[in-house]
Amino acid sequence: MTTSDLDQRAINVVRGLAMDGPHAARSGHQGTAMALAPLAHVLWTRVMKYDASDPHWPDRDRFVLSIGHASILLYSMLHLTGYDLSEKDLADFRQWGSKTPGHPERGHTDGVEVTTGPLGQGLGNAVGLAIAERQLRARFGEDMVHHHTWCLVGDGDLSEGLSHEAASLAGHLGLGGLICVYDDNHISIDGPTGLSLSDNAADRFRSYGWHVEELGEVAEDLDVLEAALRRAAEVEDQPSLLVLRSHIAYPSPTRTDDPAAHGYALKAEEITAAKAVMGLPDEPFFLPEDVVMLYRRAGTRGREERDAWTKRVEAFGGDRVLYDDTLAARGRLGWETTLPSWEPGASVATRVASGAVLQALAEVVPALLAGGADLTSNTGTVLEGHGVQSQADPAGRQLYFGVREHAMAATMNGMALHGGVLPVGGTFLVFSDYNRPSIRLAALSRAKVIYSFTHDSVGVGEDGPTHQPVEQLAALRAIPGLRVIRPADANETAEAWRLAVSHDGPTALILSRQDLPVLPGTLGVQLDHGAHVLRAVDAADIVLVATGSEVHIALAAADLLAADGIEAQVVSLACWDLFAEQPDLVQDAILPPEIPALSVEAGTSFGWERWVDDSVAIDGFGASAPGARVLTEFGFTAEHVAYRSRQLLADLDDFT
């Protein structure tokens, strides 16, 4: 196919929209969208497999705009090809209530596959999308799953450390079907990229094991672009990077190659001048019928392939229920009955219990894929008997992420948002800080992922304060939409898994390194309310509220108080998020507002004032010593909790 006058006119219309949307908003990024309009045109009209009338077709190609600030380019293509995105939405770019927010958001705009914006995240997501596609194809066959992942990245993406981790993992896995185009425009916000960047990206990616082509000055040559994209799509044993030298804001006579064009630089006069160069009328959101029809035809190009795929699925000779359950990332009928349980009196670390639950669920939750950041056995994320994800075993459900916490969390988002994979990723709780940007995006996009955060307190011991989490629980609880569960023992851990698998968003399991007693009252427990009473009394003088590894300490403290005639009710508040959702009647039955309450948790007291009157907590950092000694020194003993309970009651008596 050669470039026609209509092709060029269509590209110019996209460039006009790239200027008009940010100009209407007086905010946004114009130059990159203008420069990449030809590439987008080739992808949407010649290369990608999609059907705009069915944006959730499981076997569509996935497109990721990792350079999410260039969102007006994606929105323009979605509107033109017939997705549910109106001309008014384009005109309302970045405005309240529109489908065109400043950066693409999954679930907000049809056709947006992942939530991008923070640089590097889209590349990490794309690696996850490609892992999911290859794994499902290996499990169910090419007739059911066979598509590509396309990703546009820029200098900012490749500068972020996340991109190094994600690219290294993708190369190690040999992820054919992942094609990234690097927009090498030599421009950053501060000025030319030479101010801070002298990497040779092509050589770097070659060293990771990628197929790399340096295309040079071909950003305007549609046929060369198409040929390069098609060559990359044929590479089966390596991810591909196409390095494209573009010129930001081209063909503006005043702003081409100007760093200011990274943002909102083309105002009325500059837009008029650029449109004159392109032969466009000087009117905003110019959408001529011939161009719209060209793109609408392109938007239906994949309908025949979608229909053929639908027929293949209907004729599928394998286990169709298994396929459907896997694609939906849900448990098979009756899966909850396979959850293991433990008898009171046993002593089990919740990370160990979690690993046992994961293994038990592997057969009945077929979408599960698990691994750790070089901490697989430490974090209970071993999945035995289901293969190791690799080029040699693409169906494998054990994924060794290596020391790549950033990439682990970002790729998990991509896997979950692809569909068909329920990823579980493990690291120490203190290193959740490395995961945090991706966790936030998981919550924002409601990605169904499960984090196994272990070594959850100063009980880690000799590794010292660098490895002892103190503020991480509060930080995770602060993320809207993230369900954080800190189970008290092995049985609560099994219940936490039930909640996680049933949930339609991200879940963080907070698990102990040290053994914990299996407590009376947790066998068969349900945590749908987020909390439950473990020790009930008829007329409580105080309520001890604890989570995780401190619950058994609170129970022991209650026994000491009872010897003094003080009745203490004990509550395991495993999940603040679920508890906060409950009506006042439920909350008051578990935490009676008229009874003094003391929290016991080996972390910062921040946030506990919402539920209790005082806290046994750690509002500093930990220390290096054996774990039991550290816990004792910080007051996490039954004796100290009993003392603080008496002190709280005395203080309240003095106050009244």
C-alpha positions in Angstrom: 0.0 0.0 0.0 1.4 3.4 -0.9 0.7 6.8 0.6 -2.3 8.4 -1.0 -3.4 12.1 -0.9 -6.2 10.9 1.4 -3.7 9.2 3.8 -1.8 12.5 4.1 -4.9 14.5 4.5 -6.0 12.1 7.3 -2.7 12.4 9.0 -3.0 16.2 8.8 -6.4 16.1 10.3 -5.0 14.1 13.3 -2.3 16.7 13.6 -5.0 19.4 13.6 -6.8 17.7 16.5 -3.5 17.3 18.3 -3.2 21.0 18.4 -6.9 21.9 18.8 -7.6 19.7 21.9 -4.9 21.1 24.1 -5.6 24.6 22.8 -9.3 24.3 23.8 -8.2 23.2 27.2 -5.3 25.7 27.4 -3.5 22.6 28.7 -2.0 19.5 27.3 0.8 18.2 25.1 0.7 18.8 21.4 4.1 18.2 19.8 4.5 14.4 20.3 1.0 13.7 19.1 1.7 15.8 15.9 5.0 14.0 15.3 3.6 10.5 15.7 0.4 11.0 13.7 1.8 9.1 10.7 2.8 6.1 12.9 -0.7 6.1 14.5 -2.3 6.2 11.1 -0.3 3.2 9.9 -1.1 1.2 13.1 -4.8 1.9 13.0 -5.4 1.7 9.3 -3.0 -1.0 8.2 -1.5 -3.1 11.0 -3.5 -3.5 14.2 -6.2 -6.2 14.7 -9.2 -4.6 16.4 -12.9 -3.9 15.9 -14.0 -0.5 17.2 -17.6 -1.8 17.7 -16.3 -4.4 20.3 -13.5 -2.8 22.3 -13.4 -5.7 24.7 -13.0 -8.5 22.2 -10.5 -10.8 24.0 -8.4 -11.5 20.9 -7.8 -7.9 19.8 -4.3 -6.4 19.6 -3.4 -4.3 22.6 -2.2 -0.8 22.1 -0.3 1.0 25.0 0.5 4.7 24.9 3.3 4.7 27.5 3.9 8.3 26.6 0.5 9.0 28.1 0.9 12.8 28.0 0.3 12.5 24.3 -3.2 11.3 25.1 -4.8 13.5 22.5 -3.3 11.3 19.8 -5.0 8.2 21.2 -8.3 10.0 21.7 -8.2 11.3 18.2 -7.7 7.8 16.8 -10.4 6.3 19.0 -12.9 8.9 17.9 -12.0 8.7 14.2 -12.1 4.9 14.0 -15.5 4.7 15.7 -15.0 3.9 19.4 -17.5 5.4 21.9 -15.8 8.8 22.0 -17.6 11.8 20.6 -16.4 14.9 18.9 -17.7 16.7 22.0 -15.4 14.6 24.1 -12.5 15.8 21.9 -13.6 19.4 22.4 -13.9 18.8 26.1 -10.3 17.5 26.4 -9.2 17.5 30.0 -12.5 18.9 31.2 -14.8 17.6 34.0 -17.0 14.7 33.0 -15.5 14.1 29.6 -14.0 10.8 28.4 -10.8 12.5 27.5 -8.8 13.0 30.8 -5.3 14.4 30.8 -3.8 10.9 30.6 -5.4 7.7 29.4 -7.4 5.8 32.0 -8.5 2.2 31.7 -12.2 1.8 32.4 -12.9 5.5 31.8 -12.5 5.5 28.0 -13.3 2.5 25.7 -10.1 1.6 23.8 -7.7 2.5 26.6 -6.1 -0.7 27.6 -4.1 0.5 30.6 -3.8 3.6 32.7 -0.6 5.4 31.7 0.9 8.8 32.5 3.7 8.1 35.0 6.6 7.4 32.6 7.7 3.9 32.2 4.5 2.4 33.6 3.1 1.7 30.1 6.1 -0.2 29.1 5.9 -2.3 32.2 2.2 -2.9 31.5 2.9 -3.8 27.9 5.3 -6.5 29.1 2.6 -7.9 31.3 0.1 -7.8 28.5 2.5 -9.8 26.3 3.1 -12.3 29.0 -0.6 -12.9 29.4 -1.2 -13.3 25.7 1.6 -15.8 25.3 0.6 -17.8 28.3 -3.0 -18.0 27.3 -2.1 -18.9 23.7 0.1 -21.7 25.0 -2.6 -23.0 27.3 -5.6 -22.8 24.9 -4.1 -22.7 21.4 -3.7 -20.1 18.7 -7.3 -20.5 17.5 -8.4 -19.0 20.8 -5.6 -16.5 21.5 -3.2 -14.9 19.1 -2.6 -11.2 19.0 0.1 -8.6 19.5 1.0 -5.9 22.0 2.0 -2.5 20.5 3.6 0.1 22.7 4.8 3.7 22.1 7.6 4.9 24.4 9.7 8.0 24.6 12.9 9.2 26.2 11.1 9.7 29.5 9.9 6.1 29.6 13.3 4.8 28.8 15.0 7.0 31.4 12.9 5.8 34.3 14.4 2.8 36.1 11.2 0.8 35.7 11.9 0.6 31.9 15.2 -1.1 32.5 13.7 -3.7 34.8 10.7 -4.4 32.5 12.8 -4.5 29.3 15.3 -6.9 31.0 12.5 -9.2 32.1 10.9 -9.1 28.6 14.2 -10.0 26.9 14.9 -12.8 29.3 11.4 -14.3 28.7 11.8 -13.9 24.9 8.5 -12.2 24.5 7.8 -12.3 20.8 4.6 -10.4 20.0 5.6 -7.3 22.0 6.6 -4.5 19.7 7.7 -1.1 21.1 8.3 2.0 19.0 10.7 4.4 20.6 9.9 8.0 19.7 13.5 9.3 19.6 12.7 13.0 19.2 15.7 14.3 21.2 13.4 16.5 23.3 12.7 16.6 27.0 10.8 19.2 29.1 14.1 20.8 30.3 15.4 21.0 26.8 17.4 18.8 24.4 17.8 15.3 25.8 21.5 15.8 25.6 21.3 17.8 28.8 20.9 14.6 30.8 20.9 11.6 28.5 23.6 10.0 26.5 22.4 6.4 26.5 22.5 4.3 23.4 19.0 2.8 23.8 19.4 0.5 20.8 22.5 -1.1 22.2 20.9 -1.3 25.7 17.9 -3.2 24.4 20.1 -5.4 22.3 21.9 -6.4 25.4 18.6 -7.3 27.0 17.9 -9.7 24.2 15.5 -7.6 22.1 15.2 -7.5 18.4 16.2 -3.9 17.5 15.9 -1.9 14.3 17.1 1.7 14.1 14.7 3.1 11.5 16.2 6.6 11.3 14.4 9.5 9.6 11.3 7.7 8.4 8.6 9.2 10.6 6.7 10.5 7.5 7.2 7.4 5.3 4.1 5.3 5.8 5.3 2.3 3.7 8.6 2.1 5.5 6.8 2.3 8.9 4.3 -0.4 7.9 7.1 -2.7 6.7 9.0 -2.3 9.9 6.0 -2.9 12.1 5.1 -6.0 10.1 8.7 -7.4 10.4 8.7 -6.9 14.1 5.3 -8.6 14.4 6.9 -11.7 12.8 9.6 -12.0 15.4 8.5 -14.9 17.6 11.3 -15.3 20.1 12.2 -11.8 21.0 10.4 -8.6 21.9 11.1 -5.8 19.4 12.2 -2.2 19.6 11.9 0.1 16.6 13.8 3.3 17.1 12.1 6.1 15.2 13.7 9.5 14.8 10.9 12.0 14.9 10.6 15.8 15.1 8.3 17.1 17.8 5.5 19.4 16.5 6.3 18.7 12.9 5.3 20.4 10.5 4.8 23.5 12.5 6.9 26.3 11.0 7.6 27.8 14.4 7.7 25.0 16.9 9.2 22.0 15.2 12.0 20.6 17.4 11.2 23.2 20.1 11.3 21.7 23.6 8.3 23.9 24.5 6.2 21.8 22.1 6.4 19.0 24.6 3.6 20.9 26.4 1.0 23.5 25.3 3.1 25.7 23.0 1.0 26.1 19.9 -1.4 28.9 20.5 -3.8 30.4 18.0 -1.2 32.0 15.7 1.1 28.9 15.7 -1.9 26.7 15.0 -3.0 28.8 12.1 0.5 28.7 10.6 0.8 24.9 11.0 -2.6 24.3 9.5 -1.7 26.5 6.5 1.4 24.4 5.9 -0.8 21.3 5.9 -3.5 22.8 3.8 -6.1 22.6 6.5 -8.8 25.2 7.0 -8.2 27.4 10.1 -11.1 26.0 12.1 -11.0 23.9 15.3 -11.7 20.2 15.3 -11.9 20.0 11.5 -13.3 16.5 10.6 -13.9 16.2 6.9 -16.2 13.4 5.8 -13.7 11.7 3.5 -11.2 11.4 6.4 -13.8 10.2 8.9 -15.0 7.6 6.4 -11.5 6.4 5.8 -10.9 5.9 9.6 -14.4 4.4 10.2 -13.7 1.8 7.5 -10.4 1.0 9.3 -12.3 0.7 12.5 -14.4 -2.2 11.0 -11.4 -3.9 9.4 -11.1 -6.4 12.1 -14.8 -7.4 12.2 -14.3 -10.3 9.9 -11.5 -11.6 12.0 -13.6 -11.2 15.2 -16.5 -13.1 13.6 -14.1 -15.9 12.6 -12.7 -16.0 16.1 -16.2 -16.2 17.6 -16.9 -19.2 15.5 -13.7 -20.9 16.6 -14.5 -20.3 20.2 -18.0 -21.7 19.7 -16.4 -24.8 18.1 -13.7 -25.1 20.7 -13.1 -28.8 21.5 -11.4 -28.2 24.9 -12.8 -27.4 28.3 -14.9 -24.3 27.6 -15.8 -23.8 31.2 -12.1 -23.8 32.1 -11.4 -21.3 29.4 -14.2 -19.0 30.5 -13.2 -19.2 34.2 -9.6 -18.5 33.3 -10.5 -15.5 31.1 -12.7 -14.1 33.9 -9.9 -14.7 36.5 -12.4 -16.4 38.8 -12.6 -19.6 40.8 -14.2 -22.7 39.4 -17.5 -23.8 40.8 -17.1 -24.7 44.5 -13.5 -23.4 44.6 -14.0 -22.0 48.2 -14.3 -25.6 49.5 -10.6 -26.3 48.7 -9.3 -23.6 51.1 -7.2 -25.3 53.8 -7.8 -24.9 57.5 -5.7 -25.3 60.6 -6.7 -26.5 64.1 -6.1 -24.2 67.1 -2.8 -24.8 68.8 -0.8 -25.1 65.7 2.0 -22.6 65.0 2.3 -21.3 61.5 3.7 -18.2 59.9 1.0 -16.5 57.8 3.4 -16.4 54.9 3.6 -20.2 55.1 -0.1 -20.5 55.4 -0.6 -18.2 52.4 1.7 -20.4 50.3 -0.3 -23.4 51.2 -3.5 -21.7 50.2 -2.0 -20.6 46.9 -1.0 -24.1 46.1 -4.4 -25.4 47.0 -6.1 -22.9 44.8 -3.9 -23.5 41.7 -6.2 -26.1 40.2 -9.5 -24.4 41.0 -8.5 -20.8 40.2 -6.9 -21.5 36.8 -5.9 -17.9 36.1 -3.4 -17.8 39.0 0.2 -17.0 38.1 2.6 -16.4 40.9 6.1 -15.3 41.7 8.4 -13.2 43.8 11.0 -10.6 43.4 13.8 -13.0 44.0 11.9 -13.9 47.2 9.6 -16.6 45.8 9.9 -19.1 48.7 10.3 -16.4 51.3 7.0 -14.8 50.3 4.9 -18.0 49.9 4.5 -17.5 46.1 5.8 -20.9 45.0 3.4 -22.6 42.6 4.6 -26.1 42.2 3.6 -28.4 39.4 2.5 -25.8 36.9 5.6 -25.0 35.0 8.0 -22.0 35.0 7.0 -19.1 32.7 9.7 -19.0 30.0 10.2 -19.2 26.2 10.6 -22.9 26.7 7.5 -23.2 28.7 5.2 -20.3 27.8 2.2 -21.9 29.6 4.1 -21.9 32.9 2.3 -20.3 35.9 5.4 -19.8 38.1 7.1 -16.5 37.1 10.5 -15.6 38.6 10.5 -11.8 38.5 14.1 -11.5 39.8 15.2 -8.4 41.8 12.7 -6.2 39.9 10.1 -5.0 42.3 9.1 -2.1 40.1 8.7 -4.2 37.0 6.9 -7.0 39.0 4.1 -4.7 40.0 3.8 -2.9 36.6 3.7 -6.2 34.7 1.2 -7.6 37.1 -1.1 -4.7 36.1 -0.7 -5.5 32.5 -1.4 -9.2 33.0 -4.5 -8.5 35.0 -5.9 -5.9 32.6 -5.3 -8.2 29.7 -7.7 -10.7 31.2 -7.1 -14.4 31.8 -4.3 -14.0 34.4 -4.7 -13.4 38.2 -1.1 -12.4 39.1 0.3 -12.8 42.5 3.6 -11.1 43.3 5.6 -11.3 46.5 8.2 -9.2 48.2 9.0 -8.0 51.8 6.5 -5.4 53.1 9.2 -2.8 53.5 9.9 -3.0 49.8 6.3 -2.3 48.9 7.7 1.2 48.5 9.3 0.0 45.3 5.9 -1.2 44.1 3.9 1.8 45.2 3.5 3.7 41.9 2.2 0.6 40.2 0.0 -0.3 43.2 -1.6 3.1 43.0 -2.3 2.6 39.3 -3.7 -0.9 40.0 -6.2 0.8 42.4 -6.9 3.5 39.9 -7.6 1.1 37.1 -9.2 -1.7 39.3 -6.6 -4.3 38.2 -7.3 -7.6 39.9 -3.9 -8.4 41.4 -2.8 -9.9 44.7 0.4 -8.8 46.5 2.0 -11.1 49.0 3.8 -8.7 51.4 5.7 -10.6 54.0 8.1 -10.0 56.8 5.5 -7.5 58.0 6.9 -6.1 61.3 10.0 -5.4 63.4 9.8 -9.1 64.1 12.1 -9.4 61.1 14.8 -8.9 63.7 18.4 -9.0 62.8 18.1 -7.4 59.4 17.4 -4.1 61.2 15.4 -1.0 60.5 16.2 -0.9 56.7 14.2 -4.2 56.4 11.7 -3.6 59.2 8.4 -2.0 57.9 6.9 0.6 60.2 5.1 3.2 58.0 4.3 0.9 55.1 0.9 -0.4 56.4 -0.4 3.2 56.8 0.9 4.1 53.4 -0.8 1.2 51.7 -4.1 1.8 53.6 -4.0 5.4 52.3 -4.4 4.2 48.7 -8.1 4.5 47.7 -9.4 1.2 46.2 -6.6 -1.0 47.5 -7.9 -3.7 49.9 -5.3 -4.3 52.6 -5.7 -7.4 54.7 -3.5 -8.3 57.7 -4.7 -11.7 58.9 -4.1 -12.8 62.5 -3.3 -16.5 61.9 -3.4 -19.2 59.3 -7.2 -19.5 59.2 -7.6 -15.8 58.7 -5.0 -16.0 55.9 -7.2 -18.6 54.1 -10.2 -16.3 54.5 -8.1 -13.3 53.2 -7.4 -15.3 50.0 -11.1 -16.0 49.6 -11.8 -12.3 49.7 -8.9 -11.5 47.4 -9.9 -14.0 44.7 -13.6 -12.8 44.9 -12.6 -9.1 44.7 -12.6 -7.2 41.5 -9.6 -5.0 42.3 -6.2 -5.1 43.9 -5.6 -6.8 47.3 -2.5 -6.6 49.5 -2.0 -9.5 51.9 0.2 -8.5 54.9 1.9 -11.6 56.2 4.3 -12.6 59.0 7.7 -14.1 58.8 7.5 -15.5 62.3 5.3 -18.4 63.3 2.0 -17.4 64.9 -0.4 -19.5 67.0 -3.6 -20.6 65.3 -6.2 -19.0 67.5 -9.4 -20.3 68.9 -12.3 -18.7 67.0 -10.7 -18.4 63.6 -11.6 -21.8 62.1 -14.3 -21.1 59.5 -14.1 -17.3 60.2 -15.5 -14.9 57.6 -14.0 -11.4 57.2 -16.6 -9.9 55.0 -17.0 -7.1 57.6 -13.3 -6.6 57.8 -13.2 -7.4 61.5 -14.6 -9.8 64.0 -14.7 -10.3 67.8 -12.3 -13.0 68.9 -12.8 -12.7 72.6 -16.3 -11.6 73.6 -17.3 -10.6 77.2 -20.6 -9.6 78.6 -19.7 -6.2 79.9 -16.4 -5.0 78.4 -14.3 -2.4 80.2 -12.0 -2.0 77.2 -11.6 -3.3 73.7 -8.2 -4.4 72.5 -8.0 -4.0 68.7 -5.2 -5.7 66.9 -4.1 -6.9 63.5 -1.9 -9.7 62.2 0.9 -10.9 64.4 -0.2 -8.8 67.4 -3.7 -10.3 67.8 -2.4 -13.2 69.9 -0.6 -10.7 72.1 -3.8 -8.8 72.6 -5.5 -12.1 73.6 -2.8 -12.9 76.1 -3.1 -9.3 77.5 -6.8 -9.8 77.9 -6.2 -12.8 80.1 -3.8 -10.8 82.3 -6.4 -8.1 82.6 -9.1 -10.6 83.5 -7.0 -11.7 86.5 -7.3 -8.1 87.7 -11.0 -8.0 87.2 -10.8 -5.9 84.0 -12.9 -7.4 81.2 -11.3 -6.9 77.8 -13.0 -7.7 74.5 -10.5 -8.5 71.6 -11.1 -7.6 68.0 -9.1 -8.7 65.0 -9.4 -5.8 62.6 -7.9 -7.5 59.6 -9.1 -5.1 56.9 -9.8 -1.5 57.6 -11.2 -0.9 54.1 -14.0 -3.5 54.5 -14.7 -2.4 58.0 -15.0 1.2 56.9 -17.6 0.2 54.4 -19.9 -1.4 57.0 -23.0 0.5 58.3 -22.7 2.1 61.8 -24.8 -0.8 63.3 -22.2 -3.3 62.3 -19.2 -1.2 63.3 -20.7 -0.4 66.6 -21.4 -4.1 67.4 -17.7 -4.9 66.8 -16.2 -1.6 68.3 -18.8 -0.2 70.7 -18.3 3.5 70.7 -19.0 3.9 74.4 -16.1 1.5 75.4 -12.5 2.7 75.5 -10.3 1.0 72.8 -6.6 0.4 72.5 -4.9 -0.7 69.3 -2.0 -3.1 69.1 0.0 -3.1 65.9 3.7 -3.2 65.2 3.7 -0.1 63.0 3.1 3.6 63.1 0.0 4.8 65.0 -0.9 7.0 62.1 -4.6 6.5 61.2 -5.5 4.5 64.3 -7.2 7.5 65.9 -10.1 6.8 63.6 -10.9 3.7 65.5 -9.3 3.8 69.0 -8.5 6.1 71.9 -4.8 5.1 72.2 -2.2 2.9 70.4 0.6 0.5 71.2 2.6 1.3 68.1 6.0 2.2 66.7 6.3 5.9 65.7 10.0 5.6 64.9 12.1 3.1 63.2 13.1 -0.4 64.2 16.4 -1.9 65.5 18.7 -4.7 64.7 18.4 -7.7 67.2 16.7 -11.0 67.3 13.0 -10.5 66.4 11.6 -11.5 69.7 13.9 -9.0 71.5 13.0 -6.2 69.2 9.3 -6.8 69.7 9.8 -6.9 73.5 11.8 -3.7 73.5 9.1 -1.9 71.5 6.4 -3.0 74.0 4.7 -5.8 72.0 4.2 -8.2 75.0 1.1 -9.2 76.8 2.4 -7.5 80.0 3.0 -4.1 78.3 -0.3 -4.2 76.5 -2.1 -4.9 79.8 -0.2 -2.1 81.4 -1.2 0.4 78.6 -4.8 -0.8 79.0 -4.8 0.0 82.7 -3.1 3.3 81.9 -5.8 4.2 79.3 -8.6 3.4 81.7 -7.0 5.4 84.5 -6.5 8.4 82.2 -10.1 8.3 81.1 -11.3 8.0 84.7 -9.2 11.0 85.6 -10.6 12.9 82.7 -14.2 12.1 83.6 
